[in-house]
Every structure is written in structure tokens, then in C-alpha cells.
Amino acid sequence: MSRTPHRNGRGLFLGAVLGAVVGYFAGRALGNPAMGIVLGLLAGAALLYRVNPGRRDRR
């Protein structure tokens, strides 16, 4: 069974957290921080889901 090295759960979580923080500030500047959090969370998670932040097994 082969694993795809460019998709992982850690990138998904990191993208969701960073996207929500950036989205909050962008949404606050535009007048609606709640919508900014939601859109930032989705965009950040989708972007960093495909990024591999590091090796899982340290040998």
C-alpha cells in the first residue's frame, strides 16, 4: 500500500488554525470577523492539507 506524501492531517490542522487567525483579522478589517474566520479556516486548511510539514517517523 503506497502513501501519498503530500497529504496529511497535521497540515490540515495547522492550516485551519493559521487560516482562522488570519481570516479573523482580515474579516475584522472588512467588518465581519465571523465570516473571515470561516473563510480563512477553509482556505488555510485546503492549502496546507497538501503540504508536508515534516517526517512523521524520526529514525
C-alpha atoms as a printed R data frame, in Angstrom:
   type eleno elety resid chain resno       x      y      z
1  ATOM     1    CA   MET     A     1   0.000  0.000  0.000
2  ATOM     2    CA   SER     A     2   1.529  3.308 -1.011
3  ATOM     3    CA   ARG     A     3   1.017  6.518  0.886
4  ATOM     4    CA   THR     A     4   0.754  9.897 -0.739
5  ATOM     5    CA   PRO     A     5   3.421 12.041  0.951
6  ATOM     6    CA   HIS     A     6   1.752 15.355  0.086
7  ATOM     7    CA   ARG     A     7  -1.402 14.929  2.169
8  ATOM     8    CA   ASN     A     8  -1.576 14.773  5.941
9  ATOM     9    CA   GLY     A     9  -3.656 15.596  8.973
10 ATOM    10    CA   ARG     A    10  -1.058 17.827 10.627
11 ATOM    11    CA   GLY     A    11  -1.076 20.165  7.637
12 ATOM    12    CA   LEU     A    12  -4.857 20.218  7.722
13 ATOM    13    CA   PHE     A    13  -4.915 21.208 11.394
14 ATOM    14    CA   LEU     A    14  -2.137 23.786 11.043
15 ATOM    15    CA   GLY     A    15  -3.843 25.318  8.008
16 ATOM    16    CA   ALA     A    16  -7.164 25.530  9.825
17 ATOM    17    CA   VAL     A    17  -5.643 27.295 12.832
18 ATOM    18    CA   LEU     A    18  -3.486 29.721 10.851
19 ATOM    19    CA   GLY     A    19  -6.265 30.386  8.356
20 ATOM    20    CA   ALA     A    20  -8.733 31.171 11.137
21 ATOM    21    CA   VAL     A    21  -6.342 33.640 12.771
22 ATOM    22    CA   VAL     A    22  -5.532 35.421  9.510
23 ATOM    23    CA   GLY     A    23  -9.196 35.305  8.500
24 ATOM    24    CA   TYR     A    24 -10.228 36.906 11.776
25 ATOM    25    CA   PHE     A    25  -8.006 39.918 11.221
26 ATOM    26    CA   ALA     A    26  -8.936 40.206  7.546
27 ATOM    27    CA   GLY     A    27 -12.635 39.905  8.383
28 ATOM    28    CA   ARG     A    28 -12.311 42.406 11.198
29 ATOM    29    CA   ALA     A    29 -10.813 44.915  8.787
30 ATOM    30    CA   LEU     A    30 -13.704 44.338  6.370
31 ATOM    31    CA   GLY     A    31 -16.375 44.447  9.087
32 ATOM    32    CA   ASN     A    32 -17.330 40.803  9.649
33 ATOM    33    CA   PRO     A    33 -14.805 38.794 11.693
34 ATOM    34    CA   ALA     A    34 -17.005 35.670 11.931
35 ATOM    35    CA   MET     A    35 -17.198 35.264  8.155
36 ATOM    36    CA   GLY     A    36 -13.468 35.937  7.909
37 ATOM    37    CA   ILE     A    37 -12.760 33.134 10.379
38 ATOM    38    CA   VAL     A    38 -14.875 30.649  8.435
39 ATOM    39    CA   LEU     A    39 -13.429 31.541  5.032
40 ATOM    40    CA   GLY     A    40  -9.879 31.697  6.386
41 ATOM    41    CA   LEU     A    41 -10.281 28.341  8.087
42 ATOM    42    CA   LEU     A    42 -11.445 26.694  4.872
43 ATOM    43    CA   ALA     A    43  -8.805 28.323  2.685
44 ATOM    44    CA   GLY     A    44  -5.932 27.636  5.085
45 ATOM    45    CA   ALA     A    45  -6.935 24.023  5.624
46 ATOM    46    CA   ALA     A    46  -7.263 23.406  1.896
47 ATOM    47    CA   LEU     A    47  -3.864 24.962  1.215
48 ATOM    48    CA   LEU     A    48  -1.828 23.275  3.921
49 ATOM    49    CA   TYR     A    49  -3.539 19.894  3.538
50 ATOM    50    CA   ARG     A    50  -1.275 19.260  0.572
51 ATOM    51    CA   VAL     A    51   1.898 20.465  2.287
52 ATOM    52    CA   ASN     A    52   4.053 18.008  4.192
53 ATOM    53    CA   PRO     A    53   5.297 19.816  7.346
54 ATOM    54    CA   GLY     A    54   7.862 17.170  8.235
55 ATOM    55    CA   ARG     A    55   8.600 13.499  8.599
56 ATOM    56    CA   ARG     A    56   6.289 11.584 10.869
57 ATOM    57    CA   ASP     A    57   8.794  8.905 11.838
58 ATOM    58    CA   ARG     A    58  12.100 10.151 13.204
59 ATOM    59    CA   ARG     A    59  14.682  7.398 12.890
